[in-house]
Amino acid sequence: MQADWNDAPSYLQTRANKGRGKAWIIPGIVGTCITLGLLHLAGSAFLKGTVQNLAEKPSPAKPAPIAEITRSEKLPAKDWDRIVEEQARLDAQLQRQPAQAPVSVENTVIKQTVFNDQNYIPRGADNVLSLKVSEQPVQTEKSSGGLKVITIKEKPKVRDQACSWMWREGSIEQRNCRFEIGIENRK
């Protein structure tokens, strides 16, 4: 069986491909030139309008403020000397009060639920130790006359006996040996 040239598919025929490459070059170049020209015109028109708008329009006026913040009075400076003296006087009064008659704890404890500077009530420190040393004699332990000490020796395990003579103490080989013997004896 013999095939003719017209029996072959079109992509294998070489005679038909000769004129196709040149036919698309000229329309492609013309289309590219037209597209670049249109893009240049559109860009220059856009930039021209933008630059003219920027040059012609003055900067916008500042809008009227929505609210103004003013201080009607100046706050007086705190007199720290007066504050320290008041706190020292209050501390002295609090130290004198426990010397008076004991008051029941249930009546005086008020649970504070609102916290601010006006209702702040300072508490004493919770973790303060008194420096008074208690004068109690220390009792020494009585030693019993004859203490009997009994030592119980544990029977060595098979894995310790089997691996201790062969490998150095604490080595990886000894650890692996003990591991293997432990698994064998577990079965």
C-alpha positions in Angstrom: 0.0 0.0 0.0 1.4 3.3 -1.0 0.3 6.7 0.4 -0.1 9.8 -1.7 0.8 13.4 -0.5 -2.8 14.4 -0.2 -3.5 11.5 2.1 -1.1 12.9 4.8 -2.6 15.3 7.5 -2.3 19.0 6.8 0.3 19.7 9.5 2.7 17.3 7.8 2.3 18.7 4.3 5.2 21.2 3.6 3.8 22.7 0.4 0.8 24.4 2.1 2.9 26.0 4.9 5.2 28.2 2.7 3.0 31.3 2.4 1.3 31.5 5.9 4.1 33.1 7.9 4.3 36.2 5.8 0.6 36.7 5.5 0.2 37.5 9.3 3.2 39.8 9.8 1.8 42.9 8.1 -1.7 42.9 9.8 0.0 42.2 13.1 2.3 45.2 12.8 -0.5 47.5 11.7 -2.8 46.4 14.6 0.0 46.9 17.1 0.7 50.4 15.8 -2.9 51.4 16.0 -3.3 50.1 19.6 -0.2 51.9 20.8 -1.4 55.1 19.2 -4.8 54.9 20.9 -3.2 54.2 24.3 -0.8 57.2 23.9 -3.7 59.5 23.0 -5.9 58.3 25.9 -2.9 58.6 28.4 -2.0 62.2 27.3 -5.7 63.3 27.5 -6.0 61.8 31.0 -2.7 63.4 32.2 -3.5 66.7 30.5 -6.9 67.0 32.3 -5.3 66.0 35.6 -2.5 68.4 35.4 -4.8 71.3 34.4 -7.2 70.5 37.2 -4.4 70.5 39.7 -3.0 73.8 38.4 -6.4 75.6 38.2 -8.0 74.5 41.5 -6.7 76.2 44.6 -6.3 74.0 47.7 -9.6 73.4 49.4 -10.6 75.6 52.4 -10.5 74.0 55.8 -13.9 72.8 56.9 -15.4 74.3 60.0 -14.6 72.3 63.1 -17.3 70.0 64.4 -16.5 70.6 68.1 -14.1 72.8 70.0 -12.3 71.6 73.1 -11.8 74.3 75.7 -10.9 74.2 79.3 -13.0 76.5 81.4 -10.8 76.5 84.5 -7.2 75.6 85.1 -6.9 72.8 87.6 -5.0 73.8 90.8 -1.7 72.1 91.3 -1.7 69.4 93.9 -0.2 70.4 97.2 1.8 67.3 97.9 3.0 68.4 101.3 -0.6 68.7 102.5 -1.5 65.3 101.0 1.5 63.6 102.7 0.7 65.2 106.1 -3.0 64.1 105.9 -2.0 60.6 105.1 0.5 60.5 108.0 -2.3 61.8 110.3 -4.7 59.1 109.1 -2.1 56.4 109.5 -1.4 57.6 113.1 -5.1 57.4 113.9 -5.4 53.9 112.5 -2.5 52.7 114.6 -4.2 54.2 117.8 -7.6 52.6 117.1 -6.6 48.9 117.8 -5.6 49.9 121.3 -9.2 50.9 122.0 -12.0 48.4 122.8 -12.2 45.5 120.4 -15.0 45.8 117.9 -16.7 42.8 116.3 -15.3 42.0 112.9 -18.6 41.3 111.4 -20.0 44.8 111.9 -16.9 46.7 110.7 -16.1 44.8 107.5 -17.9 46.5 104.6 -17.5 45.0 101.2 -16.3 47.6 98.8 -17.9 47.3 95.4 -17.1 50.7 93.7 -13.4 51.6 93.5 -12.3 55.2 92.8 -10.0 57.8 94.4 -12.8 59.3 96.6 -13.7 56.0 98.4 -10.3 54.4 98.6 -9.6 52.9 102.0 -6.1 51.6 102.3 -5.6 48.2 103.9 -2.5 47.1 105.8 -0.1 44.7 104.1 -1.2 41.1 104.1 2.2 39.4 104.2 4.0 41.3 107.0 5.7 39.2 109.7 6.1 40.5 113.2 9.7 40.9 114.4 9.1 39.6 117.9 10.9 36.4 118.6 9.0 33.8 120.6 10.9 32.7 123.7 9.9 29.0 123.7 12.5 26.4 124.5 13.3 24.0 121.8 12.7 20.4 122.7 15.3 18.0 121.6 14.4 14.6 120.4 15.2 11.8 122.8 17.4 9.3 121.3 16.5 5.7 122.0 19.3 3.6 123.3 19.5 0.7 120.9 18.4 1.4 117.4 18.3 -1.7 115.3 19.1 -1.1 111.6 17.9 -3.7 109.2 18.9 -3.5 105.5 17.0 -5.4 102.9 18.9 -6.3 99.8 17.0 -6.5 96.6 17.5 -9.5 94.4 19.3 -8.3 91.2 17.3 -8.6 88.1 18.3 -10.9 85.2 18.8 -8.1 82.8 21.3 -6.4 85.2 23.3 -9.5 85.7 23.4 -10.5 82.0 24.5 -7.1 80.6 26.8 -5.8 83.4 29.8 -8.0 82.7 29.7 -7.6 78.9 29.2 -3.8 78.5 30.6 -0.7 80.2 28.3 0.8 82.9 26.0 3.5 81.3 26.8 2.8 77.7 24.3 2.6 74.9 25.2 -1.0 74.3 24.3 -1.9 77.9 21.1 0.0 77.7 20.1 -1.8 74.5 21.0 -5.2 76.0 18.9 -4.6 79.1 16.0 -3.4 76.9 16.1 -6.6 74.8 16.4 -8.9 77.8 13.5 -7.1 79.5 11.3 -7.6 76.4 12.3 -11.3 76.2 11.4 -11.9 79.9 8.1 -10.1 79.6 6.6 -12.6 77.1 
